[in-house]
Amino acid sequence: MNKNVVITGLGVVAPNGIGKDAFWDGLKEGRSAFGEVSSFDTADFSLNYAAEIKNFDAKDFLAKEGLRNLDRSALFLMVAAKFALEDAKLKIDEKNTDEIGVCTGTTFSHLWATFEFDKEVFKESLDFASPVLFPSTVLNATSSHVSIYFNIQGFNATITTGYTSSLDAFKYAISALETGKVNYVLVGCVDALSYYLFGGFYRLGYMAGIKGEPVSCPFDKRRNGPLLGEGAVAFLIEYEENARKRGADILARVRSVESFFDAFRIGKIHPHGEGFEKAAKRAIEDAGIDLSDIDYISSCANSSADLDRIEVKVLKRIFGSRLKKIPVSSIKSMLGETISSAGGLQIASVIGAMQRKSVPPTINYKTEDPECDIDCVPNVAQKKDVKLALVDSFGPGAFNSACILERYAG
């Protein structure tokens, strides 16, 4: 991968804060974003707890026209995209609209519109179902709304690989830059809570609080499943030469993004984490760095019994005794499992850690698990000069991805 790809714009809409500074403040303070769900009725479930974005009104950030029939996913991402473009100081007009593309990682953004449209079809018949819902039932709708709203005409793509969608969208976007057809890519990452998403995970029994305490506590022996969250992140990426020429502030350098599909089983994690190990090793090798160069690992641990344990085992195989000296924390302890936006939120958190020299904590940590004996930065942020970080992402479904980020030093 070309080592001159840099991030020049960042926009965040997260349960712990809207805007990158509010997001970073929440992480540093170890602030939990969990609370009772208010955006949909949870009467059908014994659990009413998630990391939800509260008091959000897209009209506070976007022009009012054209927002009426958009769902939460689209509105979250459009606001994040606005922040990212403003952060990058990039104005889009007819002269450069063809030089910019959009690539969005998302998996469940179409779910609400799909079910709402189907409900009307079954209740009223197709003849009387509202047509305004139908365009948003397709998976690329959220990404398309961003392109249309900001008049971005270079290309538009949607990447759907579940938990790894954010990192895989980054990889695709970098490949698009390397073709020379565009000079910028707006990388979006989003998934939003809905009755249907919540209900699906609930029926699978794959949430904390169904059989134990409703708490997100990665690496803790008490963990009994993830809690869900939501959010959107947008990044503007471009080549360093282009960014320097236009006087942009560079937030970080993307050294590598690699992935591996281990073809294990739908809905299951490979018990030995072989795909994740290969993805992480590929990322480190492609970045051209030594294991000892990595200062911090942004973990994808989500408080599930198997994923957290497997991740630690793989990291031990890769880093050996060096792992004891590397902080490995999970922001999902504060934000929940946000699925397709998770990797993007991790990258955003790493940029904050590099700029503020502070690694976010893993909160809710009480009981040590001998199988997860790492420095998980328990409960309190850790002062750390982070120059190189590994961001990892994997989960049920056989997709595995990893990214190496470098603090920009000019």
N, C-alpha and C positions, 0 to 999 in steps of 0.2 A: 504494500500500500504506500502511496505517496505520503511522505512524512511532513509535508508542508500544508496540510489541511488544518485550519484553525477555526475556533468558535468565536464569533464576534458579536453575537446577540443572544440573549437569554430571556425568556419569559416564563413565569411560573404561576399557575393557579392551583393551589394545594389546600388541603384541609387545615393546615397550620398557618396559612398566610397567603395572601394574594400579592404577587410581586416578588422578585428574587430576594430583596432585602428582608421582607417580612418572613419569607420562607427560611432563609438562613438564620434569622434571629430565633425562630421557633425551634430549629434543630439544635442550635447552640445551647439554648435554655433547657433542652430536653422536655419540651412541652408536648403532652399527649393531645392528639386531635380527636380522640374518640368521644362519642356521646350517643344519645338517643337519636335514632333516625327520624327525620321530619319531612323528607321530600316524597315519601310514599308510605302507605299504610302497612304496618308490620303485624297486624292483628292475627294473621294466619300462622305466625311463627312464635316459638317460645323465646326467641332472641330478638332484641331490638337495640343493636349496638353496632356502630361502624364509624369510620373516620370520614365524615361527610363535610363537604364544603358548605358552610353556613352563610346566610345573609349575602348571597351572590345575586347580583342583578347586572346582566350584561349591558344594560342601557347606561350604567354608570361609566362604561368604558368605550362603548361603540355607538355609532349613529343608530337611532331608533328604527330607521327604515330597514325592512327586510329581515327582521329578527323574529317575527311573530310565530312562524311555524317551525322554528329550529329547536332541537332538543338540547339537553344539558351538555352532551358530548361536544356538539358543534359549537355551542356558545363558550364553553370552557376553552376549547382550542383556539377559537377566533380571538379571544381576549389574550391568551398566551402568545399567539402570533403577533398581535399588535405590540405587546411588550417587547418581544424579541426584535422586531423591525425597528422600533424606537431605540432600543438599547444599541443596536448595530448602526444607528444613524443612517439607515438606508431608506431613501424615498423611492417608491415605485411609480414610474410614469410610462408613457408610451415608448420612450427611448430605450428603456431597459427591461420592460416586462417580459420579453422573450429570453432574457439572460438568467431568469430566476425560475426555479422549480420548487415543487412541494412534494415531500415524501412523508407520509404519516404512518406510524405504527399504531394499530388499534385492532381489537378483537370483538368487543361487545358494544361498540358505539351505535350499531344499527338495531340493537335488541329491543329497545323501548318502542321505536317506531313500528317495527315489524309486528310485535304483539298487539299494539294498539290498533293497527290497521286490521289485523286478523280478527280482533274482537268485534270490530264494526262489521266486517264481512259476515261473521257467523251470527251476529245479532240482527243486523239490518239487511243483509244480503249485499252482494257486490254492487248492485245498482245504487245503493244508498250509502255506501261507505265513502267517507271523506277522502277525496283524491289528494289533499295536501299532505297527508302522511306518507303516501306511497313513495315519493322520491327519496325519502330518508331511510327506506327499508334496505337499500343496497349498501354494501359495506364500505364503498368508497365515497359515500355521501359527505361524511365529515370533512375529509380531505378536500373534496370538491368545493364545499362551502367556503373554505379558507381561500382557495384560489380565486373563486368568484368575487368574494368580498374585497380582496386586496388586489384584484386584477393581475394575478400571477399566471403567465401564459407559457412559461418554458416547458414544463411537463408536470404531470400530476400522477402520483403513485400511492398505493396503499399496501402496506406490509402487514400480514396477519399471521403471526407465529406464537400467539398466546403470550406467555410470560416474557419472552425474549423479543417481542415486537419492537420495542424502543431501540435496542442495540442493532437489530437487523435492519431497521429503517435507516439508521446511521450508516450501516455498511452499504446499503443500496444507494444512499445519497452521495456517498464518497465516490462510488463507482460512476455515478452520473457526472460528477465534477471531472473525473478522469477522462471522460469521453470528449471533453472540450465543448460540449453543446451548451452548457450553462456556466455561469461564473459564480452563482450562489445557489444554495439549496436551503429552503426553510424546512427543517426536520421537526415534525410534530409527533407527539406521543400522548395518547388519551384513552381513558376508559372512565365511564361514569356509573355510579350506582343507579339501580332501578329495582323495582319489585321483582322483575323476572331474573335479573342477575343474582340478586340476593337469594331468591327462592331456589334457583338452581344449585348454588353452593350449599344452601341449607338442606335440600333433599339429598345431596351427596353425603351429608354428614361431615363436610370438610370445613367446619368453622369452629373456632373456640367458643365455648359457652354452651354448646349443645350437650356435651357430656361432662364438662368440667367448668373451671373458672373462665369467665369471658375476659381474657386478658391476652394481649400480644406480648409475648416474652421470649424472643428468639434466644436460643442457646441455653435457656433456663430449663431445668429438669421438670418444671411444672407445665411446660407448654403442651397444649392439647389441640392445636390447630390455629390457622390464621384468622384474623378478623379482616373484613373487607374495608377498602378505602376507595377514594376516587381522586382524580386530578388530571391536569394537562400541563405539558411542557412544550416549549418551542425553542429551537436553536437556529441561528443563522450560521451556516458554515461556508467557507470560501478558502481560496489559497492565500497563504501568508503574503505573497507578493502583491496580490490584489488588495488585501486589507491594508497593507502598509502604504500603498499608493494613494488610497482614498482617505488615509488618516484615521482608520477605525481603531478602536480600543480592542485589543485581542485578549480574550478571557482565558483561553487554554489551547493547547495543541493536541490533536487526536493522533496518537502514535500508531494505533492499530485497532481494528475491530475484526474479530474472527468468530466463526460459528461452526457447529458440528451437529448433525442430526443422527442420533444413535439408533433410530428405528426400533426402539424397545417396545413400548405398548402405549396406546392412547389412554390418557388419564393416569398413567403410572410413571414414576421416576425410576431410571435405571438404578438398581440397588447398589451398584459400585461407582456410580457417577462417571462412567467411562467417557461419555460424550462431553460432559462438562470439563473433565480433565484435558481432553484433546483440544477443546475450544480455548481454554485458558493457556495451555502450552503454546498453541499456535499464535495467540495474541502476543505473548511474551517474546516468542521467537521473531515474529514479524516486526515487532517494535525495535528489535535490535538491542535489547537491554539484558542485564544480568538479574537474577532473582534478588540479589542483594540491593538492587537499585530501587525496588518498590518500597515506598514509605507507608502505604495505607491500602487496605482492601475494603471496598464498599460491597458488603455482603448482600446477597439476595435472600438470606434467611428470613422466613416469614412466620416462625413459631410453630411450624408443623414438625411432628416428631421425626419423620423420616428425612425431609429436605435439609433441615439444619444439621443433622448428624452426618448425612452424606457429604454435604458441602465441607464440613470440617475434615472429614477423612480424605477428601480429594486435595484440599489445601495442604494437609500434612504430607501427602505423597509428593506434591509439587515442591513445597518449600522446605520440607524436613525440619530440622531444628531451628531454622531461620524464622519459622512462623511465630515462635514465642516472642520475637522482637517486633512484630508487625501488628499494629492495631487493626482489628477486623470488626467493624460495627455494622448494625442493621438499622436503617432509618424506618423500616417497616414496624418497629416497635412503637413508633410515634404516628405513622401514617397508615398503617395497615397494608394489606396486599392490594395494590392498585393495578395489578395485572399488566396491561400493555403500557401504562404510563410509568411503571415501576423503575425500569432501567433509565428512563429519562430523568426521573426524580433523583435517582442515584447519581447520574452524571452531574446534574445541577448541584447536588449536595457536595460533590467532590470539588467542583469549581469554587464553591463557598469555602470549603476547608482549605484549599490552596491560597485563596485570597486573605482569609482571616486567620490562617495558621491555627486552626482549631478543628479537631476531628469530632463529628457528632457522636453522641453516645448511643448505646443500646439501653433503653430504659426498661423498667419493670423487672430488672434482673435481681433475683433473690437467692435462688437455690442452684448451686453449682452442679452441672452435669459432667461426670468424668469423661463422657464421649465428646464433649464440646469444650475441652480445656484450652481455650485460647484467650487472648486479650481482647475481649469483646467491648472494651470501653464502657464498663458497666455504669449506667445511671448518670454519669457526669462527663461532659465534654472534656477532651484531652488536648492540651496544647501540643502542637506538632507542626513542624515545618515540612509540608507535603510538597514534594517535587514531582513524583511519579506515583500514580495510583492505578490499581486494578479494579475495574467494575465488572462484577460477574452476574449472570442471569441464567437460570434454568428452572425447570419445573415439570409437572406432568405433561406428557405430550411429546417427549423426545427431542425438543429443541434446546440447544445449549449455545450461549454466546458469551463473549468476554471482550472487554475494551481496555486499552491502556491510554490514560490521559496524562499529559505533562503540563506542569505549570509554565506559562509563557514567560520567558526571560529575555525576549528581544533578539 
